[in-house]
Amino acid sequence: MVLWVVLYIKHKKRRSSMNSVQKVVSVLFFLLLISFSESNAQNWAPLGGGTGWGDCVAVFNNELYAGGRYGILKWDGSSWQNLGVGVTGEVKTLVVYQNKLIVGGSFVDAGGLDCPYLASWDGSAWNDLGGTTNSIVQTLAVWNNKLIIGGYFTQCENLQAKYIVEYDGNNFTTMGTGMGGSQGQVMALTSYNGDLYAGGFFSTAGGVTVNRLAKWNGNAWSAVGAGVSGIVYALGTHNNSLVIGGLFTSAGGISANAIALYDGSSFSALGSGCSGGFYPYVFSVLSHNGELYAAGMYTIAGGQTVNGIAKWNGSAWSGFNGGFYNGGTNAYGAYGICIFNNSLVATGIFNTAGGVGAGNIAIWEGLLTGVNNNQSIPDKFELSQNYPNPFNPSTRISFSIAKPEDVKLAVYDITGREAAVLVSEHMNEGIYEVVFDASKLSSGVYFYTIRTNSFTSTKKMILTK
Protein backbone atom coordinates (compact mmCIF):
# COMPACT_ATOMS: atom_id res chain seq x y z
CA MET A 1 0.00 0.00 0.00
CA VAL A 2 2.81 2.42 0.93
CA LEU A 3 4.65 1.52 -2.28
CA TRP A 4 1.74 2.65 -4.47
CA VAL A 5 1.38 5.93 -2.55
CA VAL A 6 5.07 6.68 -3.16
CA LEU A 7 4.71 5.92 -6.86
CA TYR A 8 1.72 8.23 -7.12
CA ILE A 9 3.60 11.07 -5.38
CA LYS A 10 6.45 10.71 -7.88
CA HIS A 11 3.92 11.00 -10.71
CA LYS A 12 2.58 14.24 -9.20
CA LYS A 13 6.08 15.75 -9.04
CA ARG A 14 6.40 15.24 -12.80
CA ARG A 15 2.90 16.51 -13.57
CA SER A 16 4.21 19.46 -15.61
CA SER A 17 5.49 17.03 -18.24
CA MET A 18 2.34 14.93 -18.35
CA ASN A 19 -0.66 15.57 -20.50
CA SER A 20 -4.20 15.20 -19.12
CA VAL A 21 -4.64 11.69 -20.50
CA GLN A 22 -1.53 10.46 -18.73
CA LYS A 23 -2.77 11.98 -15.47
CA VAL A 24 -6.11 10.22 -15.72
CA VAL A 25 -4.43 6.90 -16.51
CA SER A 26 -2.09 7.26 -13.54
CA VAL A 27 -4.92 8.03 -11.15
CA LEU A 28 -7.06 5.16 -12.42
CA PHE A 29 -4.13 2.75 -12.22
CA PHE A 30 -3.42 3.89 -8.67
CA LEU A 31 -7.03 3.39 -7.59
CA LEU A 32 -7.11 -0.05 -9.24
CA LEU A 33 -4.02 -1.13 -7.32
CA ILE A 34 -5.53 0.07 -4.04
CA SER A 35 -8.69 -1.88 -4.79
CA PHE A 36 -6.69 -5.00 -5.66
CA SER A 37 -4.56 -4.69 -2.53
CA GLU A 38 -7.59 -4.29 -0.26
CA SER A 39 -9.48 -7.15 -1.87
CA ASN A 40 -6.54 -9.48 -1.21
CA ALA A 41 -5.91 -8.31 2.35
CA GLN A 42 -5.86 -10.90 5.08
CA ASN A 43 -8.76 -10.60 7.50
CA TRP A 44 -11.46 -12.40 9.41
CA ALA A 45 -14.70 -13.49 7.78
CA PRO A 46 -17.98 -14.55 9.41
CA LEU A 47 -19.32 -18.08 9.14
CA GLY A 48 -22.93 -17.61 8.12
CA GLY A 49 -25.09 -15.86 10.69
CA GLY A 50 -22.81 -17.00 13.49
CA THR A 51 -23.68 -18.84 16.70
CA GLY A 52 -24.38 -18.02 20.32
CA TRP A 53 -21.55 -17.57 22.79
CA GLY A 54 -18.97 -20.20 21.87
CA ASP A 55 -16.72 -22.49 23.89
CA CYS A 56 -15.14 -24.93 21.45
CA VAL A 57 -14.60 -25.92 17.81
CA ALA A 58 -13.39 -29.19 16.29
CA VAL A 59 -13.13 -31.05 12.99
CA PHE A 60 -14.82 -34.46 12.65
CA ASN A 61 -15.15 -36.38 9.37
CA ASN A 62 -13.79 -33.32 7.53
CA GLU A 63 -16.63 -31.15 8.86
CA LEU A 64 -16.52 -28.24 11.30
CA TYR A 65 -18.42 -28.51 14.59
CA ALA A 66 -18.95 -25.73 17.13
CA GLY A 67 -20.17 -25.92 20.71
CA GLY A 68 -21.23 -23.34 23.28
CA ARG A 69 -24.08 -22.06 25.39
CA TYR A 70 -26.44 -22.77 22.50
CA GLY A 71 -25.52 -26.46 22.36
CA ILE A 72 -23.80 -27.83 19.25
CA LEU A 73 -23.96 -27.09 15.52
CA LYS A 74 -22.33 -28.30 12.28
CA TRP A 75 -21.19 -26.05 9.42
CA ASP A 76 -22.35 -27.24 5.98
CA GLY A 77 -20.32 -24.67 4.00
CA SER A 78 -23.00 -22.00 3.95
CA SER A 79 -25.02 -22.28 7.16
CA TRP A 80 -25.13 -23.90 10.59
CA GLN A 81 -27.12 -27.10 11.03
CA ASN A 82 -28.48 -28.91 14.09
CA LEU A 83 -27.34 -32.42 14.96
CA GLY A 84 -30.71 -34.10 15.12
CA VAL A 85 -32.51 -32.62 18.11
CA GLY A 86 -29.11 -31.60 19.50
CA VAL A 87 -28.37 -31.17 23.19
CA THR A 88 -30.15 -29.24 25.92
CA GLY A 89 -27.57 -27.04 27.59
CA GLU A 90 -23.98 -25.94 27.10
CA VAL A 91 -21.26 -27.82 25.20
CA LYS A 92 -17.82 -27.01 26.61
CA THR A 93 -15.45 -29.47 24.92
CA LEU A 94 -15.15 -31.69 21.84
CA VAL A 95 -12.70 -34.45 20.88
CA VAL A 96 -12.60 -37.28 18.35
CA TYR A 97 -12.24 -40.77 19.86
CA GLN A 98 -12.75 -44.16 18.19
CA ASN A 99 -14.22 -42.49 15.08
CA LYS A 100 -16.85 -40.64 17.09
CA LEU A 101 -17.17 -37.04 18.20
CA ILE A 102 -17.20 -37.01 22.01
CA VAL A 103 -19.12 -34.09 23.50
CA GLY A 104 -18.79 -32.82 27.06
CA GLY A 105 -20.41 -29.98 28.95
CA SER A 106 -23.21 -29.03 31.30
CA PHE A 107 -26.07 -30.24 29.06
CA VAL A 108 -28.82 -32.45 30.46
CA ASP A 109 -29.56 -34.61 27.42
CA ALA A 110 -28.34 -35.35 23.88
CA GLY A 111 -30.52 -36.44 20.99
CA GLY A 112 -33.37 -36.93 23.45
CA LEU A 113 -31.30 -39.47 25.43
CA ASP A 114 -30.83 -39.23 29.17
CA CYS A 115 -27.06 -38.72 29.06
CA PRO A 116 -26.14 -35.55 30.91
CA TYR A 117 -22.65 -34.06 30.67
CA LEU A 118 -21.20 -36.66 28.27
CA ALA A 119 -22.35 -38.09 24.91
CA SER A 120 -21.10 -39.19 21.48
CA TRP A 121 -22.12 -38.33 17.90
CA ASP A 122 -21.27 -40.80 15.11
CA GLY A 123 -22.19 -38.50 12.23
CA SER A 124 -25.87 -39.42 12.14
CA ALA A 125 -27.04 -40.32 15.65
CA TRP A 126 -26.42 -39.62 19.33
CA ASN A 127 -25.33 -42.28 21.83
CA ASP A 128 -24.35 -42.41 25.47
CA LEU A 129 -21.05 -43.86 26.66
CA GLY A 130 -22.64 -46.45 28.91
CA GLY A 131 -22.33 -44.07 31.82
CA THR A 132 -21.65 -40.48 32.77
CA THR A 133 -20.42 -38.18 35.52
CA ASN A 134 -22.37 -36.44 38.28
CA SER A 135 -21.42 -32.92 37.18
CA ILE A 136 -19.92 -30.79 34.41
CA VAL A 137 -17.38 -32.19 31.93
CA GLN A 138 -14.97 -29.35 31.14
CA THR A 139 -12.22 -30.97 29.08
CA LEU A 140 -11.54 -34.11 27.01
CA ALA A 141 -8.36 -35.62 25.59
CA VAL A 142 -7.11 -38.88 24.09
CA TRP A 143 -4.09 -40.52 25.72
CA ASN A 144 -2.75 -44.07 25.29
CA ASN A 145 -5.86 -44.99 23.26
CA LYS A 146 -8.09 -43.94 26.15
CA LEU A 147 -10.51 -41.07 26.50
CA ILE A 148 -9.57 -38.85 29.45
CA ILE A 149 -12.40 -36.84 31.00
CA GLY A 150 -11.88 -33.89 33.34
CA GLY A 151 -14.17 -31.38 34.97
CA TYR A 152 -16.21 -30.51 38.06
CA PHE A 153 -17.49 -34.00 38.89
CA THR A 154 -16.60 -36.20 41.87
CA GLN A 155 -18.28 -39.38 40.70
CA CYS A 156 -18.62 -41.37 37.47
CA GLU A 157 -21.29 -44.04 37.62
CA ASN A 158 -20.44 -45.96 40.83
CA LEU A 159 -16.81 -44.78 40.93
CA GLN A 160 -15.44 -42.13 43.26
CA ALA A 161 -13.67 -40.20 40.52
CA LYS A 162 -12.51 -36.84 41.78
CA TYR A 163 -12.50 -34.49 38.83
CA ILE A 164 -10.85 -36.91 36.39
CA VAL A 165 -11.57 -40.38 34.96
CA GLU A 166 -10.52 -42.51 31.98
CA TYR A 167 -12.64 -44.51 29.52
CA ASP A 168 -11.43 -47.30 27.19
CA GLY A 169 -14.50 -47.49 24.96
CA ASN A 170 -16.32 -49.87 27.30
CA ASN A 171 -15.51 -49.09 30.92
CA PHE A 172 -14.61 -46.15 33.13
CA THR A 173 -11.57 -46.38 35.43
CA THR A 174 -10.33 -44.09 38.19
CA MET A 175 -6.90 -42.46 37.95
CA GLY A 176 -5.46 -42.84 41.41
CA THR A 177 -7.37 -40.80 43.97
CA GLY A 178 -7.86 -37.94 41.53
CA MET A 179 -7.49 -34.26 42.36
CA GLY A 180 -8.11 -32.27 45.53
CA GLY A 181 -7.67 -29.05 47.41
CA SER A 182 -10.15 -26.28 48.20
CA GLN A 183 -11.13 -26.58 44.53
CA GLY A 184 -10.16 -29.66 42.54
CA GLN A 185 -11.58 -28.98 39.09
CA VAL A 186 -9.63 -30.18 36.04
CA MET A 187 -9.86 -27.59 33.25
CA ALA A 188 -7.31 -28.80 30.68
CA LEU A 189 -5.67 -32.03 29.49
CA THR A 190 -3.00 -33.00 26.97
CA SER A 191 -0.39 -35.65 26.17
CA TYR A 192 3.31 -34.73 26.31
CA ASN A 193 6.40 -36.97 26.17
CA GLY A 194 4.27 -40.05 26.67
CA ASP A 195 2.60 -38.82 29.86
CA LEU A 196 -0.77 -37.21 30.51
CA TYR A 197 -0.74 -33.65 31.83
CA ALA A 198 -3.67 -32.08 33.68
CA GLY A 199 -4.23 -28.47 34.68
CA GLY A 200 -6.89 -26.60 36.59
CA PHE A 201 -7.73 -25.35 40.08
CA PHE A 202 -6.42 -28.32 42.11
CA SER A 203 -3.59 -28.22 44.66
CA THR A 204 -3.22 -31.99 45.12
CA ALA A 205 -3.10 -34.86 42.62
CA GLY A 206 -3.16 -38.43 43.91
CA GLY A 207 -2.41 -37.05 47.37
CA VAL A 208 0.73 -35.26 46.11
CA THR A 209 0.99 -31.49 46.59
CA VAL A 210 1.01 -29.72 43.23
CA ASN A 211 0.40 -26.21 41.95
CA ARG A 212 -2.46 -26.47 39.43
CA LEU A 213 -0.42 -28.72 37.15
CA ALA A 214 0.21 -32.48 37.41
CA LYS A 215 1.53 -35.43 35.40
CA TRP A 216 0.11 -38.98 35.19
CA ASN A 217 2.40 -41.80 33.99
CA GLY A 218 -0.28 -44.48 33.96
CA ASN A 219 0.24 -45.47 37.59
CA ALA A 220 0.73 -42.37 39.71
CA TRP A 221 0.45 -38.60 39.78
CA SER A 222 3.42 -36.27 40.27
CA ALA A 223 4.06 -32.54 40.37
CA VAL A 224 5.32 -30.64 37.33
CA GLY A 225 8.14 -28.63 38.83
CA ALA A 226 6.87 -25.73 40.91
CA GLY A 227 3.73 -25.49 38.77
CA VAL A 228 2.06 -22.12 38.16
CA SER A 229 0.82 -19.33 40.42
CA GLY A 230 -2.79 -19.34 39.20
CA ILE A 231 -5.39 -21.32 37.30
CA VAL A 232 -4.55 -23.45 34.24
CA TYR A 233 -7.22 -23.27 31.53
CA ALA A 234 -5.30 -24.55 28.49
CA LEU A 235 -2.67 -27.18 27.71
CA GLY A 236 -1.03 -28.18 24.44
CA THR A 237 2.31 -29.01 22.87
CA HIS A 238 4.57 -26.97 20.61
CA ASN A 239 8.08 -27.62 19.30
CA ASN A 240 8.85 -30.39 21.81
CA SER A 241 7.53 -28.38 24.76
CA LEU A 242 4.39 -28.40 26.86
CA VAL A 243 2.34 -25.19 26.55
CA ILE A 244 0.46 -23.94 29.61
CA GLY A 245 -2.17 -21.20 29.37
CA GLY A 246 -4.47 -19.67 31.95
CA LEU A 247 -4.59 -16.95 34.55
CA PHE A 248 -1.20 -16.73 36.27
CA THR A 249 1.82 -14.46 36.58
CA SER A 250 4.56 -17.00 37.18
CA ALA A 251 5.43 -20.55 36.11
CA GLY A 252 8.14 -22.62 37.75
CA GLY A 253 9.10 -19.57 39.79
CA ILE A 254 9.80 -17.33 36.78
CA SER A 255 7.68 -14.41 35.59
CA ALA A 256 5.23 -15.57 32.92
CA ASN A 257 1.97 -13.81 32.07
CA ALA A 258 -0.88 -16.21 31.29
CA ILE A 259 1.24 -18.50 29.08
CA ALA A 260 4.46 -20.49 29.47
CA LEU A 261 6.48 -23.40 28.10
CA TYR A 262 7.81 -26.47 29.92
CA ASP A 263 10.50 -28.60 28.25
CA GLY A 264 10.34 -31.53 30.65
CA SER A 265 12.67 -30.01 33.21
CA SER A 266 12.24 -26.23 33.30
CA PHE A 267 9.75 -23.48 32.50
CA SER A 268 10.24 -20.51 30.20
CA ALA A 269 8.24 -17.41 29.33
CA LEU A 270 7.10 -16.39 25.85
CA GLY A 271 8.26 -12.80 25.78
CA SER A 272 6.07 -10.66 27.98
CA GLY A 273 3.18 -13.08 27.48
CA CYS A 274 -0.51 -12.18 27.37
CA SER A 275 -2.12 -9.55 29.57
CA GLY A 276 -4.58 -6.67 29.70
CA GLY A 277 -8.33 -6.55 29.62
CA PHE A 278 -10.89 -7.22 32.32
CA TYR A 279 -10.26 -11.00 32.09
CA PRO A 280 -6.59 -11.53 31.06
CA TYR A 281 -6.94 -15.28 30.52
CA VAL A 282 -5.58 -17.70 27.89
CA PHE A 283 -8.30 -20.28 27.25
CA SER A 284 -6.97 -22.25 24.27
CA VAL A 285 -3.59 -22.97 22.64
CA LEU A 286 -2.82 -24.56 19.29
CA SER A 287 0.41 -25.43 17.47
CA HIS A 288 0.20 -25.25 13.68
CA ASN A 289 2.88 -25.03 11.01
CA GLY A 290 5.64 -24.21 13.50
CA GLU A 291 3.79 -21.36 15.17
CA LEU A 292 1.86 -21.21 18.44
CA TYR A 293 -1.62 -19.70 18.60
CA ALA A 294 -3.16 -18.49 21.85
CA ALA A 295 -6.82 -17.56 22.29
CA GLY A 296 -8.40 -15.90 25.30
CA MET A 297 -9.86 -12.72 26.70
CA TYR A 298 -6.61 -10.81 27.08
CA THR A 299 -6.02 -7.66 25.04
CA ILE A 300 -2.20 -7.40 24.92
CA ALA A 301 0.44 -9.88 23.68
CA GLY A 302 4.09 -8.90 23.59
CA GLY A 303 3.16 -5.26 24.12
CA GLN A 304 0.81 -5.20 21.12
CA THR A 305 -2.95 -4.77 21.18
CA VAL A 306 -4.33 -8.03 19.79
CA ASN A 307 -7.74 -8.49 21.50
CA GLY A 308 -8.09 -12.17 22.22
CA ILE A 309 -5.96 -13.88 19.55
CA ALA A 310 -2.23 -13.88 18.82
CA LYS A 311 0.56 -16.10 17.52
CA TRP A 312 4.12 -16.69 18.72
CA ASN A 313 6.77 -17.36 16.05
CA GLY A 314 9.51 -18.34 18.48
CA SER A 315 10.73 -14.84 19.21
CA ALA A 316 7.80 -12.41 19.05
CA TRP A 317 4.02 -12.09 19.28
CA SER A 318 1.79 -10.74 16.52
CA GLY A 319 -1.95 -10.24 16.17
CA PHE A 320 -4.65 -10.86 13.60
CA ASN A 321 -5.91 -7.54 12.30
CA GLY A 322 -7.21 -6.17 15.57
CA GLY A 323 -8.71 -9.41 16.87
CA PHE A 324 -12.16 -9.48 18.44
CA TYR A 325 -14.54 -7.01 20.03
CA ASN A 326 -17.97 -7.12 21.62
CA GLY A 327 -19.37 -3.60 21.61
CA GLY A 328 -20.62 -2.21 24.89
CA THR A 329 -19.08 -4.92 27.12
CA ASN A 330 -15.78 -5.52 28.90
CA ALA A 331 -15.85 -9.24 28.11
CA TYR A 332 -14.73 -10.29 24.64
CA GLY A 333 -12.30 -12.69 23.05
CA ALA A 334 -11.93 -16.30 21.93
CA TYR A 335 -12.48 -19.47 23.96
CA GLY A 336 -11.76 -22.13 21.33
CA ILE A 337 -9.66 -22.41 18.16
CA CYS A 338 -8.97 -25.10 15.57
CA ILE A 339 -7.64 -25.54 12.03
CA PHE A 340 -10.26 -26.23 9.37
CA ASN A 341 -9.29 -26.52 5.68
CA ASN A 342 -5.91 -25.00 6.56
CA SER A 343 -7.59 -21.90 8.02
CA LEU A 344 -7.80 -20.74 11.62
CA VAL A 345 -11.30 -20.81 13.14
CA ALA A 346 -12.05 -19.05 16.43
CA THR A 347 -15.15 -18.97 18.61
CA GLY A 348 -15.95 -17.07 21.79
CA ILE A 349 -17.69 -13.86 22.78
CA PHE A 350 -17.49 -11.20 20.04
CA ASN A 351 -19.66 -9.43 17.49
CA THR A 352 -16.82 -8.22 15.28
CA ALA A 353 -13.57 -9.84 14.14
CA GLY A 354 -11.00 -7.60 12.48
CA GLY A 355 -13.72 -4.95 12.22
CA VAL A 356 -16.02 -7.33 10.31
CA GLY A 357 -19.38 -8.34 11.76
CA ALA A 358 -19.17 -11.89 13.12
CA GLY A 359 -21.55 -13.63 15.52
CA ASN A 360 -19.15 -15.26 18.00
CA ILE A 361 -17.36 -17.36 15.37
CA ALA A 362 -15.05 -16.39 12.51
CA ILE A 363 -12.47 -17.80 10.09
CA TRP A 364 -9.14 -16.18 9.22
CA GLU A 365 -8.87 -15.67 5.46
CA GLY A 366 -5.11 -15.47 5.28
CA LEU A 367 -1.99 -17.56 4.98
CA LEU A 368 -0.83 -19.61 7.97
CA THR A 369 2.91 -20.00 7.61
CA GLY A 370 5.10 -22.90 8.67
CA VAL A 371 5.00 -26.52 7.45
CA ASN A 372 5.77 -26.55 3.76
CA ASN A 373 3.05 -27.90 1.46
CA ASN A 374 3.87 -27.95 -2.27
CA GLN A 375 0.13 -28.09 -3.14
CA SER A 376 0.53 -31.24 -5.25
CA ILE A 377 -2.20 -33.84 -4.71
CA PRO A 378 -0.62 -37.29 -4.20
CA ASP A 379 -2.45 -40.48 -5.13
CA LYS A 380 -1.49 -42.31 -1.92
CA PHE A 381 -0.44 -41.78 1.68
CA GLU A 382 3.29 -42.03 2.21
CA LEU A 383 5.97 -41.36 4.84
CA SER A 384 9.46 -40.70 3.47
CA GLN A 385 12.83 -41.40 5.05
CA ASN A 386 14.17 -38.38 6.89
CA TYR A 387 17.12 -36.48 5.44
CA PRO A 388 19.86 -36.22 6.51
CA ASN A 389 20.10 -39.49 8.41
CA PRO A 390 22.06 -39.83 10.67
CA PHE A 391 21.56 -36.18 11.71
CA ASN A 392 22.62 -33.57 14.27
CA PRO A 393 20.65 -31.75 15.52
CA SER A 394 17.88 -31.32 12.90
CA THR A 395 16.47 -33.29 9.98
CA ARG A 396 13.62 -33.01 7.48
CA ILE A 397 10.67 -35.40 7.26
CA SER A 398 8.36 -35.47 4.23
CA PHE A 399 4.94 -37.11 4.04
CA SER A 400 2.04 -37.31 1.61
CA ILE A 401 -1.65 -36.96 2.48
CA ALA A 402 -3.95 -38.37 -0.21
CA LYS A 403 -7.23 -37.06 1.24
CA PRO A 404 -8.28 -34.76 4.10
CA GLU A 405 -7.79 -36.56 7.41
CA ASP A 406 -6.67 -36.05 11.01
CA VAL A 407 -2.88 -36.47 11.06
CA LYS A 408 -0.44 -37.12 13.87
CA LEU A 409 3.30 -37.32 13.27
CA ALA A 410 5.27 -38.18 16.40
CA VAL A 411 8.79 -39.21 17.38
CA TYR A 412 9.47 -42.07 19.82
CA ASP A 413 12.64 -43.24 21.57
CA ILE A 414 13.88 -46.83 21.58
CA THR A 415 11.62 -47.69 24.56
CA GLY A 416 8.51 -46.49 22.74
CA ARG A 417 8.19 -43.32 24.81
CA GLU A 418 6.85 -40.33 22.88
CA ALA A 419 9.69 -37.80 22.52
CA ALA A 420 8.03 -35.18 20.32
CA VAL A 421 4.83 -34.42 18.43
CA LEU A 422 5.58 -32.75 15.10
CA VAL A 423 2.06 -32.62 13.65
CA SER A 424 -1.33 -33.12 15.31
CA GLU A 425 -4.10 -31.56 13.25
CA HIS A 426 -6.58 -31.98 10.43
CA MET A 427 -4.76 -31.68 7.07
CA ASN A 428 -5.84 -31.42 3.45
CA GLU A 429 -4.34 -33.31 0.51
CA GLY A 430 -0.74 -32.45 -0.20
CA ILE A 431 2.93 -33.28 0.13
CA TYR A 432 4.28 -31.83 3.37
CA GLU A 433 7.67 -31.38 4.96
CA VAL A 434 8.53 -30.64 8.58
CA VAL A 435 11.82 -29.91 10.29
CA PHE A 436 12.54 -31.92 13.43
CA ASP A 437 14.87 -30.20 15.90
CA ALA A 438 16.37 -32.76 18.29
CA SER A 439 18.77 -30.41 20.05
CA LYS A 440 17.18 -31.26 23.44
CA LEU A 441 17.38 -35.03 22.94
CA SER A 442 20.28 -37.38 23.55
CA SER A 443 22.05 -39.40 20.87
CA GLY A 444 20.47 -42.67 19.83
CA VAL A 445 17.95 -44.46 17.65
CA TYR A 446 14.50 -42.90 17.29
CA PHE A 447 11.38 -43.85 15.38
CA TYR A 448 8.88 -41.51 13.77
CA THR A 449 5.31 -42.60 13.10
CA ILE A 450 2.53 -41.03 11.09
CA ARG A 451 -1.08 -41.96 11.89
CA THR A 452 -4.22 -40.93 10.03
CA ASN A 453 -7.71 -42.40 9.97
CA SER A 454 -6.66 -44.83 7.23
CA PHE A 455 -2.84 -44.99 7.22
CA THR A 456 0.02 -45.75 9.62
CA SER A 457 3.73 -45.91 8.89
CA THR A 458 6.93 -45.90 10.96
CA LYS A 459 10.57 -45.26 10.04
CA LYS A 460 13.86 -45.25 11.93
CA MET A 461 16.34 -42.40 12.27
CA ILE A 462 19.61 -41.92 14.13
CA LEU A 463 20.63 -38.85 16.13
CA THR A 464 24.41 -38.49 16.57
CA LYS A 465 25.97 -35.80 18.73
URRA-V236262 format. One record per run of one state. SS is the DSSP state (hx for helix, st for strand, lp for the rest). FROM is the first residue (numbers start at 1). TO is the last residue. If there is no record, write none. Layout:
BEGIN
<<SS | FROM | TO> <SS | FROM | TO>>
END
This chain:
BEGIN
<<lp | 1 | 1> <hx | 2 | 13> <lp | 14 | 14> <hx | 15 | 17> <lp | 18 | 19> <hx | 20 | 39> <lp | 40 | 42> <st | 43 | 46> <lp | 47 | 53> <st | 54 | 60> <lp | 61 | 62> <st | 63 | 68> <lp | 69 | 70> <st | 71 | 75> <lp | 76 | 79> <st | 80 | 82> <lp | 83 | 86> <st | 87 | 88> <lp | 89 | 90> <st | 91 | 97> <lp | 98 | 99> <st | 100 | 105> <lp | 106 | 108> <st | 109 | 110> <lp | 111 | 112> <st | 113 | 113> <lp | 114 | 117> <st | 118 | 121> <lp | 122 | 125> <st | 126 | 127> <lp | 128 | 132> <st | 133 | 133> <lp | 134 | 136> <st | 137 | 143> <lp | 144 | 145> <st | 146 | 151> <lp | 152 | 155> <st | 156 | 156> <lp | 157 | 158> <st | 159 | 159> <lp | 160 | 163> <st | 164 | 167> <lp | 168 | 171> <st | 172 | 173> <lp | 174 | 178> <st | 179 | 180> <lp | 181 | 185> <st | 186 | 192> <lp | 193 | 194> <st | 195 | 200> <lp | 201 | 203> <st | 204 | 205> <lp | 206 | 207> <st | 208 | 209> <lp | 210 | 212> <st | 213 | 216> <lp | 217 | 220> <st | 221 | 223> <lp | 224 | 227> <st | 228 | 228> <lp | 229 | 230> <st | 231 | 238> <lp | 239 | 240> <st | 241 | 247> <lp | 248 | 249> <st | 250 | 251> <lp | 252 | 253> <st | 254 | 255> <lp | 256 | 258> <st | 259 | 262> <lp | 263 | 266> <st | 267 | 269> <lp | 270 | 273> <st | 274 | 275> <lp | 276 | 281> <st | 282 | 288> <lp | 289 | 290> <st | 291 | 296> <lp | 297 | 299> <st | 300 | 301> <lp | 302 | 303> <st | 304 | 305> <lp | 306 | 308> <st | 309 | 312> <lp | 313 | 316> <st | 317 | 319> <lp | 320 | 323> <st | 324 | 325> <lp | 326 | 332> <st | 333 | 340> <lp | 341 | 342> <st | 343 | 349> <lp | 350 | 351> <st | 352 | 353> <lp | 354 | 355> <st | 356 | 357> <lp | 358 | 360> <st | 361 | 365> <lp | 366 | 371> <st | 372 | 373> <lp | 374 | 381> <st | 382 | 383> <lp | 384 | 386> <st | 387 | 387> <lp | 388 | 390> <st | 391 | 391> <lp | 392 | 393> <st | 394 | 401> <lp | 402 | 404> <st | 405 | 412> <lp | 413 | 417> <st | 418 | 427> <lp | 428 | 429> <st | 430 | 437> <lp | 438 | 443> <st | 444 | 451> <lp | 452 | 455> <st | 456 | 463> <lp | 464 | 465>>
END
